[in-house]
């Protein structure tokens, strides 16, 4: 998740950086959402976002870290290995 820190865009920011700051000022976005809004490839969007993170204009968090504990789905996160193995086995059987 990309989260604005509240610092305003500066004249030296590129148009993509300024647009990303405008978008995140309205709420947090994933890098994929940001790339879609900016109509940029994911790799380019990551680079634009990382420059803003390095300069203190954005914060980057994993999606679950921004959700308060009382709102998280119990057990959310990585599924148990046994479930992944059962899914794998089912997929192999289907082939």
N, C-alpha and C positions, 0 to 999 in steps of 0.2 A: 504494500500500500504506500502510496505517495501522499504525504500530508504537508500542507503549507505551514511554514513557521510564522507567517505574518509579515515577513520583510517584503517591502514593495520591490517590484522589478526596477532595474536600473537601465539607463540608456545604453550601456554596453552589452546588455543581454540580447541574444539573437531573437528574431521573431518567434521561433519555436520555443525558446525558453520563456519568453514573455507570455505566450499562449498557455504553456503548461502551468505557469504560476497563476494565471487567471482561472484556469480550470480547477486547480486544486484549492483555490481560495473559496470555492463553493462547496467543497467537501473532498474527502479523500478519494483517490482513484488507484486502481491497479495499473501496472505498467502496460498491460494489454489494452485496457480501456483508454489510457493516455495515447498509446500508439494509434488506436482507432480514431480518436478525436483529432489528433494531429495529422493523420494520414501519413504516418511515417512507419518504416519497418521497425520491428521490435528492437533490433540491435541499435538502431539510431536513437530510438526513444530512450533506451537504457542509458546511452551515452549522454544525452541531453539531461536526463534526470540525475545521473550521477554527478554531473558538473554542478547542478543546483544543490544537491545534497552536500557535496564537498564544500561549497561556499556558504552553507547554512540557510539557504532559502527553502529547502524541502527537507523533510525527514522521511526515511524509508523504514517501513516496518513490515514484518510478515503479517498476512491478513488476520491471523488469530490473535496477535499481540495487541491489537487495537480494540478487541472486544472485552468488555468487563467480565470478570469471572462469573457473575450471576446470570449473564446472558449467553454464555457459551453452552453449546450442546454437550451434555455429559459424554465423556469418552471420545470427544472430537480429537482428531489428530490422526496419527498413523494407525491403520487397522492392524489387528493381530496377524502374526505370521501364518497361523493356521487358516485364516480366512483367505489370505492371498494365495496360499497353496491350493485351497479348494477351487478358487476361481481359475488359477492356472490349469489345474487338472481338468476342469470342466471345458476350458477353451481347447486344450489339447485333444480332448475326446471329441469335440465338435469338428475338429479338422479331419 
